Amino acid sequence: MLSAFKNCLRIPELRDRILFTMGMIFICRLVAHVPTPGVDAVALQRVVSDIQKSSGGGVLGLLDMFSGGALSNCAVGALGIMPYISASIILQLLSAVVPALGRLKLEGDTGRQKLTQYTRMLTVFLCVIQGWFMASTLENPAVLGLPEGVSLVLNPGLGFKLMTIVTMTTGTMFIMWLGEQITQRGIGNGISLIITEGIVSRLPAAVAYVIQMFHVGEDGIRQFNPIFLIVLIFALFGVVAGTIMLTQGQRKIPIQYAKRMVGRKVYGGQTTFMPLRINYSGVMPIIFAQSILMFPAILLRRIPGDFAQKVADSLTMDTGLYMLLYGIMILFFSYFWVATQFNPVQIADDLKKYGGYVPGVRPGGPTAEFLDLTMTKITLAGAIFLTIIAVIPSVMNRQFGVPWLVSSFFGGTSLLITVGVMLDTMRQVESHLLMRHYDGFLHKGKLRGRRS
């Protein structure tokens, strides 16, 4: 594997792509540190740091994670790439129910260009809406459960809101452009890599927290036993291995193609398989569940009365009710995503059109029912495993007192996105190596002969 990394630098095109990607990521990190005018950056950093230690920070914590710390730094890229991702998800869901958008997906490059243009326009609209709410939240931080009297804005008012909207919208569109450049001229998916570098940027701070956890204090007492460190290391390897299995796991459905004569040539007759992913929805159910569970607590805090405040407190990220609803919504959205994106009827019709069939199953309707039943079974297994991985950080934080910044690397959105993006990037790098007769990461990494 180490030899494969060396071989990456021997291929000029691959080396240029890797260096270009690293340069774009460096620019993204600069955007995450350019301050937004009008905000007390010191006070905001202190507030975000305090609430992240307890429960991940709710709205601020999630936005800060996806923006790579830009929110806690009060940077122009505070919204991060999330508006673009939200716009992509909205259009992808609408394409399943709006016939006009569905036809654009089938028109090839022309349709994809139109969908990309619609995505960018929707991204600008979402940036304006989120920028307005972000400015309003910074002016009135009490909606996040902070004490009255905490001031984060130097000169609140309409001017601050408009300046914040323009600044954050520009920052998001610039980050989106950097991601597209990485996809075209770099290695890997640019948008996914930007999210991953934002998550990985918190790793040094997490390591510092781990050192503090096992450091002997002035009173001669450690917060945790050193044996607990060994348990954490083994748990980390176990969770990462389970996440890789969940990401790579698939059910292979055998497909047999009948022989057919086209002119003087005979086509078909071979046996292949259709891969059905166990975690077909990826990290989308977790993002949907987190996004929806944010708003009830925020809305209830605006309602006067002790009962509304108690319900809002019970919906914070470190409570049992929150984790119960969190798990149920992950299960629901796992099936929701499969129902909107996986079309067994169309797959069965395409197989019948090209002479393919599942051995032992009649073509047409029975094949669609078989694929739907199979996908339902494997989605249940994947959704349960996904729920377990998603709630591990909350359990570690609540039951064992592990700081949220550390426990977030043991599961949840951070680990799933990081593992998925790393695997996809490694596959792309390996394809470049194999094209130029080098072994990939699972071989010795030596230059292969063309004959072999």
C-alpha positions as a printed NumPy array, in Angstrom:
array([[  0.   ,   0.   ,   0.   ],
       [  2.855,   2.386,   0.79 ],
       [  4.383,   1.6  ,  -2.611],
       [  1.052,   2.506,  -4.207],
       [  1.26 ,   5.946,  -2.604],
       [  4.744,   6.348,  -4.093],
       [  3.459,   5.312,  -7.492],
       [  0.825,   8.071,  -7.293],
       [  3.638,  10.614,  -7.521],
       [  5.318,   8.847, -10.46 ],
       [  2.386,   9.393, -12.825],
       [  2.443,  13.05 , -13.971],
       [ -1.306,  13.384, -14.581],
       [ -2.269,  11.745, -11.283],
       [  0.339,  13.785,  -9.406],
       [ -1.014,  17.023, -10.899],
       [ -4.563,  16.059,  -9.979],
       [ -3.595,  15.276,  -6.379],
       [ -1.626,  18.52 ,  -5.993],
       [ -4.485,  20.521,  -7.532],
       [ -6.95 ,  18.929,  -5.116],
       [ -4.732,  19.733,  -2.148],
       [ -4.422,  23.346,  -3.33 ],
       [ -8.198,  23.759,  -3.617],
       [ -8.681,  22.257,  -0.154],
       [ -6.13 ,  24.721,   1.224],
       [ -8.156,  27.589,  -0.27 ],
       [-11.303,  26.159,   1.359],
       [ -9.539,  26.242,   4.711],
       [ -8.661,  29.905,   4.119],
       [-12.319,  30.683,   3.405],
       [-13.196,  29.051,   6.724],
       [-10.986,  31.587,   8.546],
       [-11.841,  34.869,   6.759],
       [-14.031,  36.69 ,   9.33 ],
       [-17.492,  38.054,   8.617],
       [-17.794,  41.766,   9.497],
       [-20.139,  42.833,  12.267],
       [-19.869,  39.776,  14.565],
       [-17.991,  39.442,  17.838],
       [-15.811,  36.496,  16.825],
       [-14.353,  35.937,  20.319],
       [-17.794,  35.706,  21.941],
       [-19.111,  33.391,  19.198],
       [-16.138,  31.032,  19.481],
       [-16.624,  30.834,  23.234],
       [-20.361,  30.123,  22.885],
       [-19.93 ,  27.435,  20.214],
       [-17.1  ,  25.788,  22.181],
       [-19.201,  25.642,  25.35 ],
       [-22.278,  24.116,  23.772],
       [-20.259,  21.621,  21.687],
       [-18.667,  20.171,  24.826],
       [-22.045,  19.057,  26.098],
       [-24.201,  17.873,  23.19 ],
       [-22.635,  18.782,  19.88 ],
       [-24.224,  22.214,  19.792],
       [-27.538,  21.496,  18.087],
       [-27.973,  23.787,  15.086],
       [-24.689,  25.632,  15.589],
       [-22.764,  22.421,  16.17 ],
       [-24.043,  20.694,  13.026],
       [-23.456,  23.758,  10.838],
       [-20.016,  24.219,  12.345],
       [-19.121,  20.599,  11.57 ],
       [-20.163,  20.792,   7.9  ],
       [-18.526,  24.196,   7.451],
       [-15.195,  22.962,   8.829],
       [-15.222,  25.307,  11.82 ],
       [-16.15 ,  28.343,   9.696],
       [-19.136,  29.102,  11.92 ],
       [-17.161,  29.128,  15.16 ],
       [-14.548,  31.255,  13.381],
       [-17.334,  33.58 ,  12.17 ],
       [-16.033,  33.22 ,   8.607],
       [-17.557,  34.135,   5.248],
       [-18.   ,  30.405,   4.553],
       [-20.129,  29.887,   7.669],
       [-22.967,  28.309,   5.665],
       [-20.457,  25.939,   4.097],
       [-21.572,  23.701,   1.272],
       [-24.84 ,  22.644,   2.937],
       [-27.133,  24.941,   0.845],
       [-25.788,  23.323,  -2.34 ],
       [-26.289,  19.832,  -0.898],
       [-29.807,  20.735,   0.234],
       [-30.632,  22.067,  -3.245],
       [-29.281,  18.88 ,  -4.865],
       [-31.347,  16.681,  -2.537],
       [-34.517,  18.739,  -3.129],
       [-34.189,  18.513,  -6.919],
       [-33.358,  14.811,  -6.711],
       [-36.511,  14.163,  -4.703],
       [-38.619,  16.385,  -6.959],
       [-37.373,  14.555, -10.057],
       [-39.14 ,  11.444,  -8.737],
       [-42.533,  13.206,  -8.546],
       [-42.296,  16.008, -11.162],
       [-42.386,  14.546, -14.701],
       [-40.577,  17.519, -16.279],
       [-37.567,  17.12 , -13.982],
       [-37.645,  13.362, -14.451],
       [-37.405,  13.8  , -18.215],
       [-34.387,  16.07 , -17.829],
       [-32.483,  13.226, -16.151],
       [-33.034,  11.094, -19.264],
       [-31.856,  13.73 , -21.781],
       [-28.137,  13.117, -21.279],
       [-25.656,  15.97 , -20.977],
       [-28.193,  18.648, -21.956],
       [-30.581,  17.601, -19.212],
       [-27.811,  17.376, -16.634],
       [-26.64 ,  20.893, -17.513],
       [-30.154,  22.246, -16.978],
       [-30.464,  20.412, -13.661],
       [-27.09 ,  21.823, -12.611],
       [-28.286,  25.328, -13.485],
       [-31.493,  24.819, -11.482],
       [-29.426,  23.512,  -8.57 ],
       [-27.25 ,  26.619,  -8.557],
       [-30.268,  28.928,  -8.677],
       [-31.92 ,  27.06 ,  -5.811],
       [-28.624,  27.218,  -3.902],
       [-28.619,  31.025,  -4.107],
       [-32.212,  31.133,  -2.872],
       [-31.435,  28.827,   0.059],
       [-28.337,  30.874,   0.91 ],
       [-30.457,  34.015,   1.149],
       [-32.999,  32.288,   3.417],
       [-30.377,  30.631,   5.614],
       [-28.284,  33.808,   5.736],
       [-31.313,  35.755,   7.007],
       [-32.035,  33.161,   9.691],
       [-28.354,  32.997,  10.595],
       [-28.214,  36.772,  11.061],
       [-31.427,  36.704,  13.109],
       [-30.051,  33.899,  15.294],
       [-26.808,  35.758,  15.891],
       [-28.78 ,  38.847,  16.888],
       [-31.023,  36.824,  19.217],
       [-28.985,  33.835,  20.501],
       [-31.567,  33.117,  23.209],
       [-33.459,  30.903,  20.715],
       [-30.595,  28.412,  21.004],
       [-31.054,  28.123,  24.741],
       [-28.318,  30.606,  25.643],
       [-28.782,  32.922,  28.636],
       [-30.416,  36.284,  28.127],
       [-27.998,  39.149,  27.617],
       [-25.449,  37.246,  25.489],
       [-24.495,  39.553,  22.603],
       [-22.8  ,  38.231,  19.458],
       [-23.425,  41.153,  17.06 ],
       [-21.724,  44.513,  17.364],
       [-24.31 ,  46.604,  15.454],
       [-27.571,  44.666,  14.962],
       [-30.171,  45.785,  12.481],
       [-31.247,  45.536,   8.855],
       [-27.811,  46.586,   7.609],
       [-26.158,  43.715,   9.463],
       [-28.693,  41.231,   8.047],
       [-28.175,  42.351,   4.447],
       [-24.387,  42.354,   4.797],
       [-24.466,  38.872,   6.337],
       [-26.681,  37.527,   3.547],
       [-24.435,  38.891,   0.787],
       [-21.226,  37.75 ,   2.499],
       [-22.362,  34.215,   3.306],
       [-24.033,  33.701,  -0.076],
       [-20.824,  34.722,  -1.83 ],
       [-18.771,  32.417,   0.39 ],
       [-21.035,  29.433,  -0.307],
       [-21.037,  29.989,  -4.071],
       [-17.24 ,  30.291,  -4.058],
       [-16.912,  27.022,  -2.116],
       [-19.341,  25.381,  -4.561],
       [-17.171,  26.565,  -7.481],
       [-14.069,  25.138,  -5.784],
       [-15.831,  21.797,  -5.403],
       [-16.735,  21.718,  -9.088],
       [-13.127,  22.493, -10.016],
       [-11.909,  19.602,  -7.857],
       [-14.359,  17.242,  -9.562],
       [-13.263,  18.307, -13.063],
       [ -9.517,  18.815, -12.618],
       [ -8.698,  17.041,  -9.369],
       [ -9.278,  13.613,  -7.888],
       [-12.481,  12.49 ,  -6.195],
       [-15.827,  14.221,  -5.777],
       [-15.147,  17.867,  -4.959],
       [-18.239,  18.565,  -2.837],
       [-17.739,  15.404,  -0.782],
       [-14.052,  16.157,  -0.259],
       [-14.867,  19.671,   0.992],
       [-17.26 ,  18.22 ,   3.568],
       [-14.691,  15.604,   4.574],
       [-11.879,  18.111,   5.04 ],
       [-14.193,  20.149,   7.24 ],
       [-14.83 ,  17.108,   9.423],
       [-11.195,  15.977,   9.516],
       [-10.077,  19.515,  10.424],
       [-11.53 ,  18.91 ,  13.89 ],
       [ -9.282,  15.879,  14.435],
       [ -6.36 ,  17.778,  16.071],
       [ -8.76 ,  19.337,  18.589],
       [-10.233,  15.878,  19.294],
       [ -6.739,  14.466,  19.908],
       [ -6.068,  17.333,  22.326],
       [ -9.256,  16.454,  24.205],
       [ -8.176,  12.802,  24.397],
       [ -4.841,  13.85 ,  25.919],
       [ -6.694,  15.922,  28.493],
       [ -8.981,  12.994,  29.305],
       [ -6.056,  10.791,  30.349],
       [ -3.754,  13.513,  31.67 ],
       [ -3.054,  13.562,  35.393],
       [ -4.39 ,  16.806,  36.835],
       [ -2.885,  19.013,  39.504],
       [ -4.771,  17.053,  42.146],
       [ -3.119,  13.819,  40.909],
       [ -6.368,  12.342,  39.543],
       [ -7.103,  11.283,  35.959],
       [-10.519,  11.816,  34.414],
       [-10.383,   8.348,  32.787],
       [ -8.432,   5.16 ,  33.431],
       [ -5.696,   4.282,  30.868],
       [ -7.482,   0.976,  30.255],
       [-10.367,   3.027,  28.915],
       [ -8.003,   4.38 ,  26.223],
       [ -7.313,   0.847,  24.994],
       [-11.053,   0.181,  24.91 ],
       [-11.573,   3.379,  22.906],
       [ -8.919,   2.396,  20.353],
       [-10.421,  -1.054,  19.81 ],
       [-13.902,   0.474,  19.654],
       [-12.731,   2.943,  17.011],
       [-11.287,   0.184,  14.829],
       [-14.457,  -1.882,  15.29 ],
       [-16.794,   0.974,  14.372],
       [-14.695,   1.924,  11.336],
       [-14.652,  -1.705,  10.162],
       [-18.435,  -1.92 ,  10.644],
       [-18.929,   1.324,   8.75 ],
       [-16.835,   0.026,   5.842],
       [-18.889,  -3.172,   5.794],
       [-22.1  ,  -1.131,   5.797],
       [-20.823,   1.132,   3.012],
       [-19.49 ,  -1.681,   0.81 ],
       [-22.099,  -4.346,   1.61 ],
       [-24.383,  -5.408,  -1.244],
       [-26.698,  -8.2  ,  -2.297],
       [-25.815,  -9.637,  -5.7  ],
       [-28.887, -10.613,  -7.718],
       [-27.928, -13.012, -10.58 ],
       [-29.069, -11.852, -14.023],
       [-29.17 , -14.167, -17.066],
       [-29.384, -12.693, -20.572],
       [-30.965, -14.744, -23.331],
       [-29.216, -15.117, -26.676],
       [-30.527, -12.936, -29.484],
       [-29.543, -12.55 , -33.128],
       [-28.815,  -9.035, -34.441],
       [-27.855,  -9.291, -38.112],
       [-25.186, -11.96 , -38.245],
       [-24.025, -11.501, -34.657],
       [-25.286, -13.26 , -31.568],
       [-25.642, -11.157, -28.436],
       [-26.419, -12.173, -24.871],
       [-26.136, -15.548, -23.257],
       [-23.879, -14.361, -20.437],
       [-24.568, -14.329, -16.708],
       [-23.978, -11.226, -14.616],
       [-25.356,  -9.806, -11.385],
       [-27.193,  -6.718, -10.165],
       [-25.685,  -5.204,  -6.984],
       [-28.248,  -3.955,  -4.445],
       [-26.535,  -1.9  ,  -1.747],
       [-27.445,  -2.635,   1.843],
       [-27.112,   1.039,   2.738],
       [-28.775,   2.359,  -0.4  ],
       [-29.61 ,   5.756,   1.125],
       [-26.081,   6.458,   2.401],
       [-25.915,   9.213,   5.003],
       [-29.148,  10.926,   3.869],
       [-31.414,   9.484,   6.627],
       [-29.116,  10.848,   9.344],
       [-29.006,  14.301,   7.76 ],
       [-32.796,  14.357,   7.332],
       [-33.393,  13.204,  10.92 ],
       [-30.968,  15.736,  12.39 ],
       [-32.364,  18.573,  10.306],
       [-35.988,  17.898,  11.231],
       [-35.345,  17.328,  14.954],
       [-33.6  ,  20.716,  15.197],
       [-36.679,  22.811,  14.535],
       [-39.147,  21.641,  17.24 ],
       [-36.784,  22.693,  20.043],
       [-36.131,  26.08 ,  18.405],
       [-39.84 ,  26.764,  17.86 ],
       [-40.826,  25.632,  21.367],
       [-38.282,  27.969,  22.953],
       [-40.094,  30.894,  21.338],
       [-43.347,  29.888,  23.057],
       [-43.744,  31.348,  26.543],
       [-44.529,  28.977,  29.404],
       [-42.778,  26.355,  31.469],
       [-44.357,  23.399,  29.658],
       [-42.996,  24.461,  26.256],
       [-39.55 ,  25.019,  27.745],
       [-39.567,  21.563,  29.376],
       [-40.528,  19.906,  26.09 ],
       [-37.784,  21.865,  24.304],
       [-35.248,  20.708,  26.917],
       [-36.357,  17.086,  26.42 ],
       [-35.611,  17.377,  22.685],
       [-31.96 ,  18.347,  23.088],
       [-29.349,  16.038,  21.628],
       [-28.299,  14.409,  24.914],
       [-31.745,  13.21 ,  26.065],
       [-33.294,   9.763,  25.786],
       [-36.391,  11.08 ,  23.976],
       [-34.232,  12.712,  21.324],
       [-32.259,   9.508,  20.67 ],
       [-35.497,   7.469,  20.484],
       [-37.037,   9.84 ,  17.937],
       [-33.682,  10.048,  16.176],
       [-33.516,   6.286,  15.663],
       [-37.147,   6.039,  14.523],
       [-36.681,   8.818,  11.973],
       [-33.513,   7.221,  10.596],
       [-35.45 ,   3.998,   9.996],
       [-38.276,   5.938,   8.36 ],
       [-36.074,   8.016,   6.065],
       [-34.056,   4.947,   5.041],
       [-37.215,   3.453,   3.544],
       [-38.383,   6.86 ,   2.288],
       [-35.184,   7.367,   0.292],
       [-35.353,   3.867,  -1.184],
       [-39.033,   4.363,  -2.102],
       [-38.281,   7.597,  -3.966],
       [-35.018,   6.599,  -5.669],
       [-35.283,   2.826,  -6.288],
       [-37.773,   1.942,  -9.038],
       [-38.14 ,  -1.851,  -9.33 ],
       [-40.802,  -1.564, -12.068],
       [-38.476,   0.376, -14.379],
       [-35.584,  -1.998, -13.642],
       [-37.784,  -5.014, -14.429],
       [-38.966,  -3.394, -17.683],
       [-35.385,  -2.631, -18.736],
       [-34.328,  -6.22 , -18.033],
       [-37.25 ,  -7.555, -20.059],
       [-36.474,  -5.118, -22.89 ],
       [-32.87 ,  -6.328, -23.229],
       [-33.644,  -9.999, -22.718],
       [-32.496, -10.276, -19.107],
       [-34.21 , -12.166, -16.297],
       [-33.604, -13.367, -12.769],
       [-33.245, -17.178, -12.73 ],
       [-36.365, -18.713, -11.214],
       [-38.427, -15.51 , -11.49 ],
       [-40.718, -14.634, -14.391],
       [-39.93 , -11.385, -16.259],
       [-42.082,  -8.298, -15.81 ],
       [-44.301,  -7.909, -12.753],
       [-42.946, -10.89 , -10.755],
       [-39.39 ,  -9.575, -11.211],
       [-40.442,  -6.134,  -9.932],
       [-42.094,  -7.743,  -6.885],
       [-38.998,  -9.852,  -6.241],
       [-36.672,  -6.83 ,  -6.423],
       [-38.995,  -4.768,  -4.199],
       [-39.189,  -7.516,  -1.555],
       [-35.426,  -8.09 ,  -1.641],
       [-34.702,  -4.372,  -1.32 ],
       [-37.14 ,  -4.118,   1.598],
       [-35.347,  -6.89 ,   3.499],
       [-31.815,  -5.616,   3.006],
       [-32.903,  -2.019,   3.717],
       [-34.178,  -3.119,   7.127],
       [-30.806,  -4.641,   7.987],
       [-28.94 ,  -1.598,   6.677],
       [-31.262,   0.86 ,   8.469],
       [-30.822,  -0.905,  11.819],
       [-27.037,  -0.919,  11.439],
       [-27.124,   2.73 ,  10.33 ],
       [-29.189,   3.647,  13.404],
       [-26.707,   1.929,  15.717],
       [-23.779,   3.795,  14.17 ],
       [-25.7  ,   7.092,  14.334],
       [-26.526,   6.9  ,  18.064],
       [-23.067,   5.73 ,  19.211],
       [-21.708,   9.305,  19.694],
       [-24.726,  10.326,  21.798],
       [-24.474,   7.19 ,  23.937],
       [-20.747,   7.692,  24.517],
       [-21.301,  11.342,  25.42 ],
       [-24.23 ,  10.733,  27.754],
       [-23.395,   7.406,  29.395],
       [-19.583,   7.537,  29.57 ],
       [-18.93 ,  11.283,  29.671],
       [-16.728,  11.306,  26.559],
       [-16.558,  14.866,  25.107],
       [-18.736,  15.316,  22.047],
       [-15.818,  16.384,  19.869],
       [-14.192,  12.997,  20.555],
       [-17.295,  10.807,  20.478],
       [-18.415,  12.271,  17.117],
       [-15.54 ,  10.412,  15.42 ],
       [-16.904,   7.072,  16.688],
       [-20.018,   7.144,  14.512],
       [-22.733,   9.359,  13.17 ],
       [-22.533,  11.634,  10.17 ],
       [-18.83 ,  12.371,  10.568],
       [-17.633,   8.775,  10.33 ],
       [-20.046,   7.734,   7.57 ],
       [-19.137,  10.663,   5.323],
       [-15.406,  10.327,   5.966],
       [-15.304,   6.571,   5.294],
       [-17.491,   6.808,   2.189],
       [-15.527,   9.658,   0.625],
       [-12.159,   8.091,   1.419],
       [-13.183,   4.787,  -0.165],
       [-14.496,   6.54 ,  -3.279],
       [-11.313,   8.634,  -3.632],
       [ -9.1  ,   5.574,  -3.201],
       [-11.078,   3.761,  -5.911],
       [-10.481,   6.625,  -8.322],
       [ -6.772,   6.751,  -7.519],
       [ -6.524,   2.981,  -7.951],
       [ -8.22 ,   3.161, -11.335],
       [ -5.537,   5.639, -12.495],
       [ -2.831,   3.27 , -11.251],
       [ -4.312,   0.222, -12.963],
       [ -4.725,   2.106, -16.251],
       [ -0.97 ,   2.739, -16.275],
       [ -0.069,  -0.834, -15.345],
       [  0.589,  -0.213, -11.653],
       [ -0.833,  -2.345,  -8.887],
       [ -3.439,  -0.759,  -6.642],
       [ -3.536,  -0.37 ,  -2.875],
       [ -4.189,  -4.081,  -2.273],
       [ -1.116,  -5.297,  -4.169],
       [  2.62 ,  -4.896,  -3.791],
       [  2.633,  -1.635,  -5.76 ],
       [  5.289,  -2.709,  -8.289],
       [  5.257,  -1.751, -11.955],
       [  3.408,  -4.442, -13.865],
       [  4.324,  -5.709, -17.297],
       [  1.811,  -5.184, -20.095],
       [  1.667,  -8.928, -20.799],
       [  0.84 ,  -9.763, -17.157]])
